[in-house]
């Protein structure tokens, strides 16, 4: 006696969840700007951001920089750190290290 089995094949694909977004306004120049440097918590992310800021300072008259570190690359940035940087900085740059 022979039995037959059925195999059910599932399609794991779904329609993409498309959301509209926009780019932040860009300043015409970084001269006189306060630059926020937001590291993601990975090794070398702070050093990378400092290098980027130093490089920008060669071209622009950066007023100062404010460094922050969200502490954990797998977690969102704490709201209080985001608020502090957004209130104090003209531009915020973020980076991932390793």
PADOMAR-401303 format. One record per residue (C-alpha): x, y, z. Coordinates in pm, 1 decimal, always signed. Example, Ala and Ser with C-alpha at 12.3 -4.5 7.8 and 13.67 -1.06 7.14 Angstrom:
+----------+----------+----------+
|        u |        v |        w |
+----------+----------+----------+
|  +1230.0 |   -450.0 |   +780.0 |
|  +1367.0 |   -106.0 |   +714.0 |
+----------+----------+----------+
//
This chain:
+----------+----------+----------+
|        u |        v |        w |
+----------+----------+----------+
|     +0.0 |     +0.0 |     +0.0 |
|   +143.9 |   +329.1 |   -106.5 |
|    +54.1 |   +655.1 |    +69.0 |
|    +88.9 |   +996.6 |    -74.0 |
|   +188.7 |  +1304.2 |   +117.6 |
|   +121.3 |  +1661.3 |    +37.2 |
|   +379.1 |  +1932.7 |    +68.2 |
|   +254.5 |  +2280.8 |   +123.5 |
|   +488.0 |  +2547.0 |    -10.7 |
|   +453.7 |  +2889.4 |   +146.8 |
|   +559.4 |  +3209.6 |    -23.8 |
|   +748.1 |  +3419.3 |   +236.8 |
|   +751.6 |  +3734.1 |    +26.0 |
|   +527.9 |  +4026.9 |   +105.5 |
|   +458.6 |  +4354.9 |    -60.9 |
|   +707.2 |  +4621.3 |    +50.7 |
|   +591.2 |  +4875.6 |   +306.3 |
|   +683.5 |  +5191.9 |   +119.3 |
|   +697.9 |  +5507.4 |   +326.1 |
|   +766.5 |  +5857.7 |   +207.2 |
|  +1058.6 |  +6040.5 |   +357.2 |
|  +1253.7 |  +6355.0 |   +294.6 |
|  +1606.8 |  +6479.6 |   +323.7 |
|  +1691.1 |  +6727.7 |   +595.3 |
|  +1755.2 |  +7084.1 |   +487.2 |
|  +2118.8 |  +7141.2 |   +397.0 |
|  +2297.8 |  +7458.4 |   +501.2 |
|  +2464.6 |  +7662.2 |   +228.4 |
|  +2790.0 |  +7656.5 |   +426.6 |
|  +2927.5 |  +7508.3 |   +746.7 |
|  +3111.0 |  +7831.6 |   +831.1 |
|  +3027.9 |  +7931.4 |  +1188.4 |
|  +2837.1 |  +7606.8 |  +1250.2 |
|  +2820.0 |  +7393.7 |  +1560.3 |
|  +2866.2 |  +7035.2 |  +1444.2 |
|  +2715.1 |  +6743.9 |  +1636.9 |
|  +2905.5 |  +6416.0 |  +1621.2 |
|  +2680.2 |  +6121.4 |  +1710.3 |
|  +2868.0 |  +5792.4 |  +1745.3 |
|  +2672.9 |  +5468.2 |  +1743.2 |
|  +2870.3 |  +5293.7 |  +2017.6 |
|  +3083.1 |  +5070.0 |  +1797.7 |
|  +3459.7 |  +5066.0 |  +1821.2 |
|  +3623.7 |  +5350.3 |  +1626.4 |
|  +3297.1 |  +5538.5 |  +1561.4 |
|  +3409.6 |  +5832.9 |  +1775.2 |
|  +3749.8 |  +5842.3 |  +1606.7 |
|  +3590.0 |  +5830.9 |  +1261.6 |
|  +3360.1 |  +6120.9 |  +1345.4 |
|  +3645.1 |  +6326.5 |  +1486.4 |
|  +3841.6 |  +6265.3 |  +1166.5 |
|  +3544.3 |  +6380.9 |   +957.6 |
|  +3507.7 |  +6692.5 |  +1172.8 |
|  +3880.6 |  +6768.1 |  +1150.3 |
|  +3863.1 |  +6729.2 |   +772.6 |
|  +3562.3 |  +6962.8 |   +748.9 |
|  +3749.5 |  +7214.2 |   +965.0 |
|  +4017.2 |  +7235.6 |   +697.1 |
|  +3759.0 |  +7377.2 |   +456.0 |
|  +3507.5 |  +7549.8 |   +682.7 |
|  +3531.2 |  +7776.8 |   +985.0 |
|  +3360.2 |  +7537.6 |  +1227.8 |
|  +3266.1 |  +7717.2 |  +1551.4 |
|  +3288.5 |  +7400.2 |  +1761.2 |
|  +3181.3 |  +7038.3 |  +1775.7 |
|  +2972.9 |  +6854.2 |  +2032.8 |
|  +3030.7 |  +6479.2 |  +2062.8 |
|  +2767.7 |  +6230.4 |  +2172.9 |
|  +2758.9 |  +5852.1 |  +2179.6 |
|  +2435.3 |  +5657.1 |  +2178.4 |
|  +2623.9 |  +5370.4 |  +2341.5 |
|  +2468.3 |  +5073.9 |  +2163.0 |
|  +2454.0 |  +5025.4 |  +1787.2 |
|  +2153.3 |  +4794.8 |  +1808.9 |
|  +1936.2 |  +5039.6 |  +2002.2 |
|  +1777.6 |  +5369.7 |  +1902.4 |
|  +1943.6 |  +5684.7 |  +2024.9 |
|  +1813.6 |  +5795.2 |  +2365.3 |
|  +1560.0 |  +6077.0 |  +2313.2 |
|  +1734.5 |  +6309.7 |  +2560.0 |
|  +2063.4 |  +6284.8 |  +2364.6 |
|  +1882.3 |  +6353.4 |  +2036.3 |
|  +1707.0 |  +6652.5 |  +2188.6 |
|  +2030.6 |  +6791.0 |  +2333.7 |
|  +2213.7 |  +6761.9 |  +2001.6 |
|  +1926.0 |  +6897.4 |  +1794.0 |
|  +1891.4 |  +7202.6 |  +2019.8 |
|  +2266.8 |  +7273.5 |  +2036.5 |
|  +2386.7 |  +7192.1 |  +1684.0 |
|  +2335.6 |  +7328.8 |  +1337.0 |
|  +2432.0 |  +6999.1 |  +1173.5 |
|  +2461.2 |  +6646.5 |  +1316.2 |
|  +2679.5 |  +6377.9 |  +1162.0 |
|  +2645.1 |  +6015.2 |  +1265.6 |
|  +2873.4 |  +5721.3 |  +1195.2 |
|  +2914.6 |  +5351.3 |  +1245.9 |
|  +3251.7 |  +5216.0 |  +1349.8 |
|  +3430.1 |  +4878.8 |  +1359.1 |
+----------+----------+----------+
//
